Amino acid sequence: MSSTQKAPARGSIGELTVYFLRLGLLGFGGPVALVGQMERELVAERGWLSNEQMRESIAICQSLPGPLAIQVGIYISYLRGGFWGAWPAGGPSFSRIS
């Protein structure tokens, strides 16, 4: 994050869980569609992140191997809820893989 950019406000693990459960159940399309939906809902509607923070999140996650939408969700959840806040976004995907 740049020095002029403020950290996102902390959110509750419950609100993160509800959001990502809804996204996982109702979201459709590939990773680009899901990331676009996250950007629309989390930046424009909920104000959880700024445009710059969302674009930075996408850029970081695109440089990593693996599924983009899951990585962006985990990173946003980490920014919003810390270490334990990242579990609602990533936990269900790990349980499906194993």
Secondary structure, 3 states (H helix, E strand, C coil): CCCCCCCCCCCCHHHHHHHHHHHHHHCCCCHHHHHHHHHHHHHHHCCCCCHHHHHHHHHHHHCCCCCHHHHHHHHHHHHHHHHHHCHHHHHHHHHHHC
